[in-house]
Amino acid sequence: MSDKSGEFGAFVAGFLVGGLVGAATALLMAPQSGEETRAIITEKSIELKDAASTAAEDAIARAEAAAAEARAYAEDMRVKAEEAIAKIQKTQTEAVEEIEEAAEEAVEEVEAAEEA
């Protein structure tokens, strides 16, 4: 998952740098007045800002989804761990009871053998 987010970050950075370089080249090469150039720069900067905002919102949404998924997985693992602990405790209790019963029977057999 970290590779995907790294690739996405590289894509966004490349997109923004490419957009800036392309916009700067287009502005410098185009035969326009200064006022037209400023208007184009303003328009392009708004477009780039909107694109960056959209990319940031997408990244935030993906991060929130990943966090929710991680929380759900952690909760599932916690429940499974609690169930395993309960099962182990039950098995331990049953084993102790069996040992106590066997010990009592052994004591009774020894006492009966001593009386005989």
N, C-alpha and C positions, 0 to 999 in steps of 0.2 A: 504494500500500500504506500510505503514511503517513496518508492520509485515513481509511482503515478503522481504523487503530489509534487515531487521534484521535477518531473517532466512537465507538469502543468505550470509550475512556477517559471521554468525556463521558457515555456511557450509564451506566457504572459509577458515576461521581460523582453523576449525577442519581438513580440508583437508591438510593444510600446516603443522600443528602440527603432524598429523598422518603420513604424508610423512617423516617428519624429524625423528620422533621416529622409524619408520620402517626402514629407511635407516641406522640410527645409529645402531640399533640392528643387522641388516643384516651384516653391516661392522664389528662389534665387534665379531660376532659369526662365521663369515666365515674364513676358514683357507687359508689365502692368504699372500703374501709378502707385505711389506710396500709400495712398488712402485705400486703394483696392487691395494692396498687399496686406495692410493691417487688418482689413475686414476679413480676408481669407485666413490670416493667422488666428484671429479671434474665433472664427468658425471652426477651424481645425482643432484649436485647443479645446473648445467645447466638446467636439466629437471625441477627442482622445480622453478627456475627463470622463465623459459618459461611458466610454468603452472600459476605462480603468475601474469605474464604479461598478459596472456590471460584472467585470471579472472578479472584483473584490467580493461582491455579494454572492457570486457563485462559490467562491472559495470558502466564505463564511458558512454558507448553507451546507457545503460538503463536510466541513469541519464539524459542524453541529450534528450532522447525520452520523459521522464516524464516532463522535463522542457518545451519542445516544446508543449506538450499536455496541460500543465498548462497555457502557454501563449495563446494558441488558445482558451481555455475555458475562460480566463480572457477577451480576446478581444470580444468573443461572449457575455459575460455578460455586457461589456461596451456598445456594440451596443444595446442590449435589454434595458439597463437603459436609454440610450439616446432616444430611441423610446418611452419609457414610459413617460419620462419627456416632450417630444414634445406633446404627446397625452394629458397629464395633462394641459400643458400650453394652448393648443387649447381649451380644455373644459372650462378652466378658462376664457379665452378671450370671448368665446361664452356666458358664463353665465353673465359676466360683461355687454356685449352688450345687452342681454335680459333685465337685470335689468335697464340699462339706458333707453331703449325703454319704459319699463313699467313705469319708473319714469316720462318720458316726457309725456306719455299718461295720467298719473295721474295728472300732472301739468296742462295739457290742459283741462282735465275734470273739475278740480277745478276752473280754470279761466273761463271756459264756464258757470259753475254753478254760479259763482259770478256775471257774466254779465247778467245772466238771472233773 
